[in-house]
Amino acid sequence: MRGIAVTVFEAFPNARESGWTIWEVKRGTAVGFSLVDTGSNISPIISDADSVSNGSPNAEDLSADMLLYIEPSELPTLIPNILLSNYYLKSPEGYWFAIESVGVGKNQHTGAIEHIELTVKQTEGIEDGK
C-alpha cells in the first residue's frame, strides 16, 4: 500500500525559517555587485551541506556550505542559471549568501517542481548598509 505523497514543506512545516530574503543583484559594478531590488521574503528549510572549503591556510577562512529548500512560489524565477547568476540571499541575522548551485526537486509521479535546492556560501556582504 502506498502512502500519500507530500512535499518536504508539508512533511516538515515547523522546519521552515522565516526572515530570509532573496535579492536581485547587478554584477560588474565598481564594488563587485549592487542591489537591484528591495528583496522578497522566503521561508526555506535549511540543512548544512556536506562540503567545506578552505581557500587559504588560515583556520578562520574555513566556510561550510548550507543547503536551502525553497518553495517554487517564493522565488522570482525557477530558471537555475538566472538564480545562480543574478541573486543573493540575506539571512535573518543580516549575513549575505551567494548561490553556489541550484537543484530542481520534482515529484517523480507528476513531474511538477516541488522545491528548489540552493547551495549557498556566506559572502563578505554588500557595502550599501542594507
C-alpha positions in Angstrom: 0.0 0.0 0.0 1.4 3.4 -1.0 1.3 6.3 1.3 0.1 9.8 0.5 2.8 11.8 -1.3 3.7 15.1 0.4 6.2 17.8 -0.2 9.1 18.4 2.1 7.2 21.6 3.3 4.1 19.5 4.2 6.1 16.8 5.9 8.2 19.3 8.0 6.1 22.5 8.4 7.9 23.6 11.6 11.4 23.3 9.9 10.9 26.5 7.9 12.9 29.5 8.9 11.4 32.9 8.4 13.3 36.2 7.9 15.3 35.2 4.9 15.2 37.4 1.7 16.3 36.9 -1.9 17.7 39.9 -3.7 18.4 40.6 -7.4 21.9 41.9 -7.9 23.8 43.6 -10.7 27.3 42.2 -11.1 30.4 44.0 -12.5 30.0 47.3 -10.6 32.9 49.2 -9.0 32.3 47.3 -5.7 31.7 43.9 -7.4 27.9 43.9 -7.4 25.0 46.1 -6.2 21.4 45.5 -5.3 18.7 45.9 -7.9 15.5 45.4 -5.9 14.4 45.5 -2.2 14.3 41.8 -1.7 11.5 39.3 -1.4 10.7 37.2 1.7 11.4 33.5 1.6 11.0 30.8 4.3 13.4 28.0 3.5 14.1 24.7 5.2 17.8 24.9 6.0 20.3 22.0 6.1 24.1 22.0 6.5 25.6 20.7 3.2 28.3 18.2 3.2 31.1 20.3 1.8 33.6 22.6 3.4 36.1 24.7 1.5 39.4 26.2 2.6 40.7 28.9 0.3 43.7 29.7 2.4 45.8 28.1 5.1 44.1 30.1 7.9 41.6 28.1 10.0 39.3 31.2 10.2 38.9 31.0 6.4 37.1 27.6 6.6 33.5 28.0 5.4 30.8 25.4 5.2 28.0 25.5 2.6 24.4 25.4 3.5 21.5 23.8 1.6 18.2 25.6 1.5 15.0 24.1 0.3 12.6 26.8 -1.1 9.0 26.6 -2.3 8.9 27.5 -6.0 6.2 30.1 -5.4 8.6 32.1 -3.2 11.2 32.6 -5.9 11.3 35.3 -8.6 12.3 32.6 -11.3 12.7 28.9 -11.5 15.4 29.0 -14.1 18.6 27.7 -12.4 21.1 29.8 -14.4 19.3 33.0 -13.6 19.1 32.2 -9.9 22.8 31.3 -9.9 24.0 34.5 -11.7 21.5 37.2 -10.6 20.5 36.6 -7.0 21.9 36.6 -3.5 20.3 35.7 -0.2 20.2 37.5 3.1 19.8 35.6 6.4 17.6 36.9 9.3 20.9 37.8 11.1 22.0 40.0 8.2 24.6 37.8 6.6 24.8 37.7 2.8 25.0 34.4 0.9 26.0 33.7 -2.7 24.2 30.9 -4.6 26.8 28.2 -5.5 24.5 25.7 -7.1 20.8 25.2 -7.9 18.9 21.9 -7.9 15.3 21.3 -9.0 13.3 18.9 -6.9 10.4 17.3 -8.9 7.6 15.0 -8.0 8.6 11.7 -9.6 5.0 10.8 -10.4 3.7 14.1 -11.8 6.9 15.9 -12.9 5.8 19.0 -11.0 8.5 21.1 -9.4 8.1 20.8 -5.6 11.1 22.6 -4.3 14.3 24.4 -5.4 17.5 23.4 -3.6 20.0 26.2 -3.3 23.6 25.5 -2.1 24.8 28.8 -0.7 28.0 30.2 0.8 28.4 33.2 3.1 30.0 36.2 1.4 31.7 39.3 2.7 28.5 41.3 2.2 27.4 44.3 0.3 28.6 47.8 1.1 25.3 49.6 1.0 24.2 49.5 4.6 21.2 47.2 3.9 
